[in-house]
Amino acid sequence: MNKAELINAVVKEAGISKAKAGVALDTVIASISDALKAKEKVTLVGFGTFSTAVRSARTGRNPRDGKAIKIAAKTVAKFKPGKKLSDAVNSKPSKKKK
């Protein structure tokens, strides 16, 4: 599912205009991004938690020539799914009775 398909799903479920759904989605994404930039956690109960972690500097290998290269330290975004999301993803489809 891409962003346009997600907006269409919101339009269908919430019964709002496509423009309002697009603004709402953009606002949610911007708010999560701003919180992560400020090193804050974003917890959506049942869905999951967005957080940041520092990945330390390390030495890697260039796949073309095998030479060692230095990889700089950086902050990365992390996502840990909540129980409801994990259960939904891992649930088996129910068998329909005939």
Secondary structure, DSSP 8 states (H G I E B T S, - for coil): --HHHHHHHHHHHH---HHHHHHHHHHHHHHHHHHHHTT--EEETTTEEEEEEEE--EEEE-TTT--EEEE--EEEEEEEE-HHHHHHHH--------
